[in-house]
């Protein structure tokens, strides 16, 4: 976990956000239209409504990203968390998740939700470590998602 720090979105880093997320999605699933839109237009899809995108840097190299998408004034979705496969094992996913939680607290968010897939054990482990609890999932958000989790922020 050393030599990793978190930085806010910069337009020139959008290609990393897209690349890292497309890589894991296409490795395990199929890229959906909503993914393509969010990854190619993050300023419109996430940032313009008050969302945030954070990047993990290792020795000044962008290695991962995570987004907080505003759902309403009290709720945000933790989404599009991905780390470059070449940098797996450094703890970047944990650092990104922790940083997203800290940002959500700064923004006075009361609840975070996320959608994931039960086969993604490392991601589930990170979410559970931070206190996310599984709740019933509604249909139609993402075809690949079979798990919804939430965290009430104090």
HELIX and SHEET records of a PDB file:
HELIX    1   1 UNK A   11  UNK A   13  5                                   3    
HELIX    2   2 UNK A   14  UNK A   28  1                                  15    
HELIX    3   3 UNK A   33  UNK A   40  1                                   8    
HELIX    4   4 UNK A   42  UNK A   42  1                                   1    
HELIX    5   5 UNK A   43  UNK A   47  3                                   5    
HELIX    6   6 UNK A   85  UNK A   87  5                                   3    
HELIX    7   7 UNK A   92  UNK A  106  1                                  15    
HELIX    8   8 UNK A  121  UNK A  129  1                                   9    
SHEET    1   A 7 UNK A   4  UNK A   8  0                                        
SHEET    2   A 7 UNK A  52  UNK A  58 -1                                        
SHEET    3   A 7 UNK A  61  UNK A  70 -1                                        
SHEET    4   A 7 UNK A  75  UNK A  83 -1                                        
SHEET    5   A 7 UNK A 111  UNK A 116  1                                        
SHEET    6   A 7 UNK A 147  UNK A 152 -1                                        
SHEET    7   A 7 UNK A 133  UNK A 135 -1                                        
END                                                                             
